[in-house]
């Protein structure tokens, strides 16, 4: 057996085991957010068993015990996950193999394999999140894992200071290579796609709406969207970020078409949806959009919602891969949005685009659907307006006038009973945006006007320093659209008739006394904390723009700015010159380090004292002991004698008695010892 093989097969000492377990724990801890907690318990049991083996209280587990352990964890995975081909089960399976390795952790070969798995498991953290805290924690994990690798070299290397110090040095030397690879490595798409867990809790707007849903969202100030514009920015009253269209009403809840049958919008074929093309987005030829004229160009960075719908202004068109347009004037992604997603959008204001089409009979039925019974007073009011001969626009104006005269905007409306629309219109007359949108669409349909509810976000906070619009969860909003034959779909926001400040200035202005009233810590009322949170959001925005969303297009733009032209020769020079420089520095470092082992700190300090004495004109004679040298200094340079004696005494205690306090004293004395050149001063005869 070779020397390297015998070294790998050597039994693991206690320090090596502790470093391995520390690295494993650091990697597993953040995964407890996404993976079942019993995995951490299984890891603790495996570690306990291995430590008992080290103490000699147990034997290494045999084949039967290993089979039982494998069967138990596999059964746990089967009971935890219903669908195996998804992201969370795959990572959980990796964590299980990583955990079970501890019960057969015997040699250094096993240790190296376990630590390689730790690197891989640390990388899977960024499959779930790419935020700054995760990035910093990932760096900490890599430092600890590398220190655990260093600790496998021997007992001296396992000391915490030495292991961590060498780990930081190794990773610091790898930073230039990492930066070069980050810039020049081709940005390839995934070779395969593993879907995320669809059972994950969704955030934000759901695929249905009933009274009270949006008031719950108003209690959250978490970011939902960050939008940067290339050119004009729409005024506040035009910032309607539509995401879902509700057309089915069961008497209390509005939902998407097909949701009542158990089929979500993105999973059921509809004639007015555009299928994905070969490039992953919809075919814009199906939709007549002007090549010139008023429009908005912008990029949306959407937070994870675990839902497939995206948010954009009306008349959206996106060429981002995986994004498609629907006939309901919205955007959807090909999979649920499990992490931050950036997509480019162009939107045309509806006043500049003519639909040029009529509603089909099926579309009219869909947008006039109402339950067979319920809310008789609202139906009677709508029928009366219709019998008066009013058209759709006039009926809408009459209903909006009713809202403006008699209704109150509040985040805490009274509860509604069975006939929600009647009670709201003719009794309570207090509500939130979904109350107004729901009652408006119901009444317009009862009057024979096609109408639908639109859900999304409205408004947003303009961040001047970074020039982007920050939309939070409490900006969630619901409004209505009605079909007018001469104009097509027209947006109508009943909330604006009651509380125009909600549209113009945001929710905090419209409901100042009720805004975030139920928050456990009302941090929004503290100006300093609000500024800090906004600064942190700007840092996150810049992080995502610069690092996370550094795709092939941005990479190509950066390389063109650096090299002028992308060619094989220039790429080779761009990569080769830094690599050659790093190799030269490495050769110089090896040359300097080959001169001999590094001196202890106490010897280096005393050597510095001797060098300064030599510059003062009294060098140390080869073979002269420190004590003799101090006596000679006292005879020839009496002014320096006392200081030389103190330095020598501190050096001898630190070097020979291993006195830590003496080493600190020696460092302090040498730092302040700057003798004058006294070669011209007459010396006493020896």
Secondary structure in CASP SS format (residue, H / E / C, confidence):
PFRMAT SS
TARGET T0000
AUTHOR 0000-0000-0000
METHOD secondary structure of the structure
MODEL  1
X C 1.00
X C 1.00
X H 1.00
X H 1.00
X H 1.00
X H 1.00
X H 1.00
X H 1.00
X C 1.00
X C 1.00
X E 1.00
X C 1.00
X C 1.00
X H 1.00
X H 1.00
X H 1.00
X H 1.00
X H 1.00
X H 1.00
X H 1.00
X H 1.00
X H 1.00
X H 1.00
X H 1.00
X H 1.00
X H 1.00
X H 1.00
X H 1.00
X H 1.00
X H 1.00
X H 1.00
X H 1.00
X H 1.00
X C 1.00
X C 1.00
X C 1.00
X C 1.00
X H 1.00
X H 1.00
X H 1.00
X H 1.00
X H 1.00
X H 1.00
X H 1.00
X H 1.00
X H 1.00
X H 1.00
X H 1.00
X H 1.00
X H 1.00
X H 1.00
X H 1.00
X H 1.00
X H 1.00
X H 1.00
X C 1.00
X C 1.00
X C 1.00
X C 1.00
X C 1.00
X C 1.00
X C 1.00
X H 1.00
X H 1.00
X H 1.00
X H 1.00
X H 1.00
X H 1.00
X H 1.00
X H 1.00
X H 1.00
X H 1.00
X H 1.00
X H 1.00
X H 1.00
X H 1.00
X H 1.00
X H 1.00
X H 1.00
X H 1.00
X C 1.00
X C 1.00
X C 1.00
X C 1.00
X C 1.00
X C 1.00
X H 1.00
X H 1.00
X H 1.00
X H 1.00
X H 1.00
X H 1.00
X H 1.00
X H 1.00
X H 1.00
X H 1.00
X H 1.00
X H 1.00
X H 1.00
X H 1.00
X H 1.00
X H 1.00
X H 1.00
X H 1.00
X C 1.00
X C 1.00
X E 1.00
X H 1.00
X H 1.00
X H 1.00
X H 1.00
X H 1.00
X H 1.00
X H 1.00
X H 1.00
X H 1.00
X H 1.00
X H 1.00
X H 1.00
X H 1.00
X H 1.00
X H 1.00
X H 1.00
X C 1.00
X H 1.00
X H 1.00
X H 1.00
X H 1.00
X C 1.00
X C 1.00
X C 1.00
X H 1.00
X H 1.00
X H 1.00
X H 1.00
X H 1.00
X H 1.00
X H 1.00
X H 1.00
X H 1.00
X H 1.00
X H 1.00
X H 1.00
X H 1.00
X H 1.00
X H 1.00
X H 1.00
X H 1.00
X H 1.00
X H 1.00
X H 1.00
X C 1.00
X C 1.00
X C 1.00
X C 1.00
X H 1.00
X H 1.00
X H 1.00
X C 1.00
X H 1.00
X H 1.00
X H 1.00
X H 1.00
X H 1.00
X H 1.00
X H 1.00
X H 1.00
X H 1.00
X H 1.00
X H 1.00
X H 1.00
X H 1.00
X H 1.00
X H 1.00
X H 1.00
X H 1.00
X H 1.00
X H 1.00
X H 1.00
X H 1.00
X H 1.00
X H 1.00
X H 1.00
X H 1.00
X C 1.00
X C 1.00
X C 1.00
X C 1.00
X C 1.00
X C 1.00
X C 1.00
X C 1.00
X C 1.00
X C 1.00
X C 1.00
X C 1.00
X C 1.00
X C 1.00
X C 1.00
X C 1.00
X C 1.00
X C 1.00
X C 1.00
X C 1.00
X C 1.00
X C 1.00
X C 1.00
X E 1.00
X E 1.00
X C 1.00
X C 1.00
X C 1.00
X H 1.00
X H 1.00
X H 1.00
X H 1.00
X H 1.00
X C 1.00
X C 1.00
X C 1.00
X C 1.00
X C 1.00
X E 1.00
X E 1.00
X E 1.00
X E 1.00
X E 1.00
X E 1.00
X E 1.00
X C 1.00
X C 1.00
X C 1.00
X C 1.00
X C 1.00
X C 1.00
X H 1.00
X H 1.00
X H 1.00
X C 1.00
X E 1.00
X E 1.00
X E 1.00
X E 1.00
X E 1.00
X E 1.00
X E 1.00
X C 1.00
X E 1.00
X E 1.00
X C 1.00
X C 1.00
X C 1.00
X C 1.00
X E 1.00
X E 1.00
X C 1.00
X C 1.00
X C 1.00
X H 1.00
X H 1.00
X H 1.00
X C 1.00
X C 1.00
X C 1.00
X H 1.00
X H 1.00
X H 1.00
X C 1.00
X C 1.00
X C 1.00
X C 1.00
X C 1.00
X E 1.00
X C 1.00
X C 1.00
X C 1.00
X C 1.00
X C 1.00
X C 1.00
X C 1.00
X C 1.00
X C 1.00
X C 1.00
X H 1.00
X H 1.00
X H 1.00
X C 1.00
X C 1.00
X C 1.00
X C 1.00
X C 1.00
X C 1.00
X C 1.00
X C 1.00
X C 1.00
X E 1.00
X E 1.00
X E 1.00
X E 1.00
X E 1.00
X E 1.00
X E 1.00
X C 1.00
X C 1.00
X C 1.00
X C 1.00
X C 1.00
X C 1.00
X E 1.00
X C 1.00
X C 1.00
X E 1.00
X C 1.00
X C 1.00
X C 1.00
X E 1.00
X E 1.00
X C 1.00
X C 1.00
X C 1.00
X C 1.00
X C 1.00
X E 1.00
X E 1.00
X E 1.00
X E 1.00
X C 1.00
X C 1.00
X C 1.00
X C 1.00
X E 1.00
X E 1.00
X E 1.00
X C 1.00
X C 1.00
X C 1.00
X C 1.00
X C 1.00
X C 1.00
X C 1.00
X E 1.00
X E 1.00
X E 1.00
X E 1.00
X E 1.00
X E 1.00
X E 1.00
X C 1.00
X C 1.00
X H 1.00
X H 1.00
X H 1.00
X C 1.00
X C 1.00
X C 1.00
X C 1.00
X C 1.00
X C 1.00
X C 1.00
X C 1.00
X H 1.00
X H 1.00
X H 1.00
X H 1.00
X H 1.00
X H 1.00
X H 1.00
X C 1.00
X C 1.00
X C 1.00
X C 1.00
X C 1.00
X C 1.00
X C 1.00
X C 1.00
X H 1.00
X H 1.00
X H 1.00
X H 1.00
X H 1.00
X H 1.00
X H 1.00
X H 1.00
X H 1.00
X H 1.00
X H 1.00
X H 1.00
X C 1.00
X C 1.00
X C 1.00
X C 1.00
X H 1.00
X H 1.00
X H 1.00
X H 1.00
X H 1.00
X H 1.00
X H 1.00
X H 1.00
X H 1.00
X H 1.00
X H 1.00
X H 1.00
X H 1.00
X H 1.00
X H 1.00
X C 1.00
X E 1.00
X E 1.00
X C 1.00
X C 1.00
X C 1.00
X C 1.00
X C 1.00
X C 1.00
X C 1.00
X C 1.00
X C 1.00
X C 1.00
X H 1.00
X H 1.00
X H 1.00
X H 1.00
X H 1.00
X H 1.00
X H 1.00
X H 1.00
X H 1.00
X C 1.00
X E 1.00
X E 1.00
X C 1.00
X H 1.00
X H 1.00
X H 1.00
X H 1.00
X H 1.00
X H 1.00
X H 1.00
X H 1.00
X H 1.00
X H 1.00
X H 1.00
X H 1.00
X H 1.00
X H 1.00
X C 1.00
X C 1.00
X C 1.00
X C 1.00
X E 1.00
X E 1.00
X E 1.00
X E 1.00
X E 1.00
X E 1.00
X E 1.00
X E 1.00
X C 1.00
X C 1.00
X E 1.00
X E 1.00
X E 1.00
X C 1.00
X C 1.00
X C 1.00
X C 1.00
X E 1.00
X E 1.00
X E 1.00
X E 1.00
X E 1.00
X H 1.00
X H 1.00
X H 1.00
X E 1.00
X E 1.00
X E 1.00
X E 1.00
X E 1.00
X E 1.00
X E 1.00
X E 1.00
X E 1.00
X C 1.00
X C 1.00
X C 1.00
X E 1.00
X E 1.00
X E 1.00
X E 1.00
X E 1.00
X C 1.00
X H 1.00
X H 1.00
X H 1.00
X H 1.00
X H 1.00
X C 1.00
X H 1.00
X H 1.00
X H 1.00
X H 1.00
X H 1.00
X H 1.00
X C 1.00
X H 1.00
X H 1.00
X H 1.00
X H 1.00
X C 1.00
X C 1.00
X C 1.00
X C 1.00
X C 1.00
X C 1.00
X C 1.00
X C 1.00
X C 1.00
X C 1.00
X C 1.00
X C 1.00
X H 1.00
X H 1.00
X H 1.00
X C 1.00
X H 1.00
X H 1.00
X H 1.00
X H 1.00
X H 1.00
X H 1.00
X H 1.00
X H 1.00
X H 1.00
X H 1.00
X H 1.00
X H 1.00
X H 1.00
X H 1.00
X H 1.00
X H 1.00
X H 1.00
X H 1.00
X H 1.00
X H 1.00
X H 1.00
X H 1.00
X C 1.00
X C 1.00
X C 1.00
X H 1.00
X H 1.00
X H 1.00
X H 1.00
X H 1.00
X H 1.00
X H 1.00
X H 1.00
X H 1.00
X H 1.00
X H 1.00
X H 1.00
X C 1.00
X C 1.00
X C 1.00
X C 1.00
X H 1.00
X H 1.00
X H 1.00
X H 1.00
X H 1.00
X H 1.00
X H 1.00
X H 1.00
X H 1.00
X H 1.00
X H 1.00
X H 1.00
X H 1.00
X H 1.00
X H 1.00
X H 1.00
X H 1.00
X H 1.00
X H 1.00
X H 1.00
X H 1.00
X H 1.00
X H 1.00
X H 1.00
X H 1.00
X H 1.00
X C 1.00
X C 1.00
X C 1.00
X C 1.00
X C 1.00
X C 1.00
X C 1.00
X H 1.00
X H 1.00
X H 1.00
X H 1.00
X H 1.00
X H 1.00
X H 1.00
X H 1.00
X H 1.00
X H 1.00
X H 1.00
X H 1.00
X H 1.00
X H 1.00
X H 1.00
X C 1.00
X C 1.00
X C 1.00
X C 1.00
X C 1.00
X C 1.00
X C 1.00
X C 1.00
X C 1.00
X C 1.00
X H 1.00
X H 1.00
X H 1.00
X H 1.00
X H 1.00
X H 1.00
X H 1.00
X H 1.00
X H 1.00
X H 1.00
X H 1.00
X C 1.00
X H 1.00
X H 1.00
X H 1.00
X H 1.00
X H 1.00
X H 1.00
X H 1.00
X H 1.00
X H 1.00
X H 1.00
X H 1.00
X H 1.00
X H 1.00
X H 1.00
X H 1.00
X H 1.00
X H 1.00
X H 1.00
X H 1.00
X C 1.00
X C 1.00
X C 1.00
X H 1.00
X H 1.00
X H 1.00
X H 1.00
X H 1.00
X H 1.00
X H 1.00
X H 1.00
X H 1.00
X H 1.00
X H 1.00
X H 1.00
X C 1.00
X C 1.00
X C 1.00
X C 1.00
X C 1.00
X C 1.00
X C 1.00
X C 1.00
X C 1.00
X C 1.00
X C 1.00
X C 1.00
X C 1.00
X C 1.00
X C 1.00
END
